[in-house]
Structure formats: structure tokens, C-alpha cells
Amino acid sequence: MKPIDDQALADAPIDPSAFCSTRQAADLIGVSHRTIQLWVENGTLQAWKTAGGHRRIVMASIQRVLDQRRAAVAPPPAAATAAPAGRRRVLIVDDEATLLRLYELEMASWDLDLDVVKAANGFEALIRIGEQRPDILVSDLSMPGMDGFRMIRTLRADPAYADMAIIVVSGLDRATVHTMGLPEDVPFFPKPAPFAELRRAVEGVLAPAAA
């Protein structure tokens, strides 16, 4: 199957019974092969297995993911729901589920009236931002599919999200991070996350907003 771009897939009629391989699905959506496997396992993509054990992805479910991605890259400002009155929302982005849970538990102990939203990569984060605009984004950089660099560039290029507060926590060294294009105004912390410093940075962002 020849890879096609988003617009071609959007314009073409989708046969719900059509299918493709996991490698072809990765090319169509523009993510890693492993990400496709994870999306099949968690139900994001519908699939079945051949007698030989090979996964076949239903094309209609690929179309749904592409539709979500197009909406996420340019989400309408009015679409995002605000956090409940008196509470703030933080979006944590990391491809390691154990780290996401660790962030969640740690932030729950900060007594900051924070609602934690989680995402496993930049693509999923953009969808979450379109659904539930956070007050602050805390993100890794090296992730499958859409990495943190591309996600941040996408946000900064959109006037509706260009001023979103962002903090980066990454296993990459500081020099490499800035060489690869991380904006100078984005606070950077090395992994493992220094939670005391991270809390001060989060409070520093939230305090002016609350005032």
C-alpha cells in the first residue's frame, strides 16, 4: 500500500472493512511502529490478527485518529473546557506510564488544588489541550510519535496557545536540548525530576495567574 497524506485520506471515501498492516498504519499516521502497537493494545485503533499472527488495522479507525490529529493541531479556543472554579489544571506528558503515575502522586501531595491530566506523547497532549486547556504543561522531550520539540513548536505557532506556560523535564542534557531548538524561555529540569524545584516552578507560574 502506498502511503498517503492526511488530506488525501480525508478526501477519499473510507471503506470500514478496509485494513492495512501496522507498518503501513505507522506511515499513514506519521508515528512509530511501537506507537501503533500501543494504540491497538489500548483500543485507540481497531485491529484483528491473521492466522499467521500479524495485526491488520481497520482503516476507519485510522481515519478517526487523523481527524483527531487535525483537530488537535489547531483546536478552536472555545472548545477547551476550563478547570473548576478555584482549581488549576496541569498537563503531564511522558511516554513512561510509571513516571506519569509518579508525577500524579507527587503533585497530589502539594496541596495546590491541582487537577492532573496525563498524555503519553505530543500528539495525545495536543488532543488533551484541545479538550481541557491546562494552566501549565510539564513535558518530556524524547517520546515516540510526536516528540516534545514538535509539540512545543506547534503550540508556539498557534496564537491561541503561544503564551501557554511550559516546563520541560528531560533526560537529554541542557546543551543538546537547546541545540535542538527548545525556546530559551522554557524552564528546563533534568531527569529524574527534582520535585522540590519543579514545585517551585509550578507555583511561580500559577501565583501570578491567580493574582
Backbone torsions as a table, in degrees:
resi	resn	phi	psi	omega
1	MET	NA	130.4	179.5
2	LYS	-79.9	128.5	178.3
3	PRO	-58.6	143.8	176.9
4	ILE	-127.2	157.5	-177.6
5	ASP	-84.7	172.3	-176.6
6	ASP	-56.0	-45.9	-174.7
7	GLN	-66.9	-38.0	178.6
8	ALA	-63.7	-41.3	178.9
9	LEU	-68.2	-36.8	-179.8
10	ALA	-66.5	-37.3	-175.9
11	ASP	-79.4	-25.9	-176.4
12	ALA	-82.8	143.6	175.7
13	PRO	-67.3	135.6	-177.8
14	ILE	-100.0	123.7	174.9
15	ASP	-84.4	114.8	-177.1
16	PRO	-57.3	-22.1	-178.9
17	SER	-89.5	-8.2	179.6
18	ALA	-70.8	154.5	-178.0
19	PHE	-151.0	167.9	176.8
20	CYS	-148.0	173.6	179.1
21	SER	-78.8	167.7	178.4
22	THR	-64.7	-36.1	178.8
23	ARG	-66.7	-41.4	177.6
24	GLN	-67.0	-36.9	177.4
25	ALA	-63.1	-40.0	178.4
26	ALA	-62.2	-40.4	179.1
27	ASP	-67.8	-40.6	-178.4
28	LEU	-64.9	-43.4	-175.3
29	ILE	-86.3	-25.3	-179.7
30	GLY	85.1	35.4	177.6
31	VAL	-127.1	176.6	-179.1
32	SER	-76.0	159.5	176.9
33	HIS	-59.6	-38.8	179.8
34	ARG	-64.8	-37.3	178.5
35	THR	-62.9	-40.8	177.2
36	ILE	-60.1	-43.7	179.3
37	GLN	-60.7	-42.4	179.1
38	LEU	-64.8	-40.9	-179.7
39	TRP	-66.8	-31.9	175.1
40	VAL	-68.3	-43.2	-178.1
41	GLU	-65.1	-35.7	-178.2
42	ASN	-94.1	3.7	174.1
43	GLY	90.5	1.0	178.3
44	THR	-63.1	-38.9	176.2
45	LEU	-114.6	138.9	176.6
46	GLN	-86.7	137.6	-177.4
47	ALA	-154.0	165.2	173.7
48	TRP	-141.4	168.5	-177.8
49	LYS	-113.5	140.3	175.3
50	THR	-75.7	172.3	178.3
51	ALA	-60.3	-27.8	179.7
52	GLY	-85.2	1.2	176.8
53	GLY	90.0	10.5	-179.8
54	HIS	-90.4	136.8	178.9
55	ARG	-77.4	143.2	172.5
56	ARG	-125.2	125.3	-174.1
57	ILE	-95.1	132.9	178.1
58	VAL	-72.1	126.9	-175.4
59	MET	-62.0	-33.4	-179.9
60	ALA	-61.5	-34.3	179.2
61	SER	-74.0	-29.7	173.3
62	ILE	-65.1	-41.8	177.7
63	GLN	-58.9	-40.8	-179.8
64	ARG	-62.9	-42.2	179.2
65	VAL	-64.0	-42.3	178.8
66	LEU	-64.0	-39.1	176.7
67	ASP	-61.9	-42.1	179.4
68	GLN	-64.7	-39.0	-178.4
69	ARG	-65.9	-43.6	179.4
70	ARG	-62.4	-38.2	178.3
71	ALA	-68.8	-34.6	-177.1
72	ALA	-72.8	-35.6	-177.8
73	VAL	-65.8	-32.7	178.4
74	ALA	-134.4	64.0	-176.9
75	PRO	-70.7	136.1	178.1
76	PRO	-63.8	132.7	-176.9
77	PRO	-53.9	-34.2	-176.8
78	ALA	-75.9	-11.8	-175.6
79	ALA	-74.7	-29.8	-176.1
80	ALA	-74.9	134.8	178.6
81	THR	-85.4	144.3	179.7
82	ALA	-81.2	155.9	175.4
83	ALA	-68.4	153.9	177.8
84	PRO	-55.6	150.9	-178.6
85	ALA	-53.8	133.2	178.0
86	GLY	85.4	-8.3	-179.8
87	ARG	-114.3	157.7	178.0
88	ARG	-118.9	160.5	-176.1
89	ARG	-122.8	131.5	176.1
90	VAL	-122.2	133.9	176.8
91	LEU	-104.0	122.9	178.2
92	ILE	-104.6	128.3	-178.2
93	VAL	-123.1	117.6	178.8
94	ASP	-161.5	143.1	-177.9
95	ASP	-85.0	-0.9	177.2
96	GLU	-101.1	114.2	-176.1
97	ALA	-60.8	-36.2	-179.6
98	THR	-66.1	-35.7	178.1
99	LEU	-70.1	-38.6	177.1
100	LEU	-59.5	-42.7	178.9
101	ARG	-66.8	-38.6	178.0
102	LEU	-62.7	-44.7	175.6
103	TYR	-56.9	-46.6	-176.9
104	GLU	-60.0	-46.0	-179.9
105	LEU	-66.6	-42.4	-179.4
106	GLU	-63.8	-46.5	-177.8
107	MET	-68.7	-27.7	176.8
108	ALA	-65.7	-23.6	-178.9
109	SER	-88.1	-3.2	-175.4
110	TRP	-82.0	-13.4	179.6
111	ASP	56.0	48.4	-177.9
112	LEU	-114.8	11.0	-177.7
113	ASP	54.8	48.4	-178.6
114	LEU	-101.5	136.4	168.6
115	ASP	-101.9	123.2	-177.3
116	VAL	-97.4	126.8	173.4
117	VAL	-114.2	142.1	-174.4
118	LYS	-122.0	149.8	175.8
119	ALA	-146.8	149.7	-174.4
120	ALA	-95.9	-9.9	178.3
121	ASN	-164.1	176.5	-176.1
122	GLY	-64.4	-37.3	179.0
123	PHE	-61.5	-50.0	179.0
124	GLU	-63.3	-36.0	179.5
125	ALA	-62.6	-41.4	179.2
126	LEU	-63.3	-35.9	176.1
127	ILE	-64.4	-45.5	179.9
128	ARG	-62.7	-39.3	179.7
129	ILE	-63.7	-38.9	177.5
130	GLY	-66.7	-29.3	-179.2
131	GLU	-85.7	-43.8	-171.9
132	GLN	-140.1	84.1	-174.9
133	ARG	-56.7	122.3	-179.9
134	PRO	-84.2	159.7	173.3
135	ASP	-79.0	-25.8	-178.5
136	ILE	-152.6	145.4	-180.0
137	LEU	-116.1	125.6	176.2
138	VAL	-116.8	117.6	-169.6
139	SER	-137.6	147.8	166.3
140	ASP	-77.6	173.1	178.4
141	LEU	-114.3	-43.1	-177.5
142	SER	-88.3	101.9	-178.8
143	MET	-142.6	150.9	178.1
144	PRO	-68.8	159.5	-179.2
145	GLY	74.7	-121.2	176.0
146	MET	-88.2	117.0	-178.5
147	ASP	-82.4	178.6	-176.5
148	GLY	-67.1	-34.1	179.5
149	PHE	-61.2	-48.8	-178.3
150	ARG	-66.2	-39.3	178.6
151	MET	-60.9	-45.3	-179.0
152	ILE	-65.6	-40.5	177.3
153	ARG	-61.7	-39.4	179.6
154	THR	-63.7	-43.3	-179.7
155	LEU	-67.0	-44.1	-177.5
156	ARG	-68.1	-23.0	179.4
157	ALA	-83.2	-10.3	-178.5
158	ASP	-102.6	117.5	-178.1
159	PRO	-55.1	-28.3	-178.2
160	ALA	-72.5	-20.4	-175.3
161	TYR	-128.0	4.3	-174.6
162	ALA	-61.8	-28.1	-177.3
163	ASP	-98.1	11.5	-179.9
164	MET	-63.0	135.0	178.6
165	ALA	-71.5	127.8	-177.1
166	ILE	-129.9	137.1	172.7
167	ILE	-127.0	135.3	-179.7
168	VAL	-108.3	134.8	172.1
169	VAL	-125.8	113.7	-171.1
170	SER	-140.6	152.2	174.1
171	GLY	-80.8	-10.3	176.1
172	LEU	-73.8	151.6	178.7
173	ASP	-77.3	158.2	-173.3
174	ARG	-58.5	-42.2	-178.1
175	ALA	-63.1	-43.0	179.8
176	THR	-64.1	-42.4	-178.7
177	VAL	-58.7	-46.2	-177.2
178	HIS	-76.2	-29.6	174.3
179	THR	-63.9	-33.7	-178.3
180	MET	-84.1	1.1	169.6
181	GLY	106.2	17.7	175.9
182	LEU	-69.0	128.0	179.7
183	PRO	-55.6	142.5	-175.7
184	GLU	-63.2	-25.9	-176.4
185	ASP	-85.7	0.2	179.8
186	VAL	-89.5	117.5	178.1
187	PRO	-60.0	139.6	-176.8
188	PHE	-124.0	131.6	174.6
189	PHE	-127.5	140.3	178.6
190	PRO	-80.4	154.3	171.5
191	LYS	-82.7	149.5	-3.5
192	PRO	-67.8	147.6	-173.1
193	ALA	-57.3	124.7	174.8
194	PRO	-80.5	92.8	-167.2
195	PHE	-63.2	-32.5	178.9
196	ALA	-64.2	-44.4	178.5
197	GLU	-69.4	-37.7	179.5
198	LEU	-64.1	-39.6	178.7
199	ARG	-62.7	-42.6	179.2
200	ARG	-62.3	-38.1	179.6
201	ALA	-67.4	-40.5	179.3
202	VAL	-65.4	-44.8	179.0
203	GLU	-63.1	-35.9	179.7
204	GLY	-64.7	-32.3	177.4
205	VAL	-76.9	-42.1	-174.1
206	LEU	-75.7	-31.8	-176.4
207	ALA	-61.5	-48.3	178.3
208	PRO	-62.5	-37.3	-179.7
209	ALA	-64.8	-38.6	180.0
210	ALA	-68.5	-36.9	179.9
211	ALA	-66.7	NA	NA
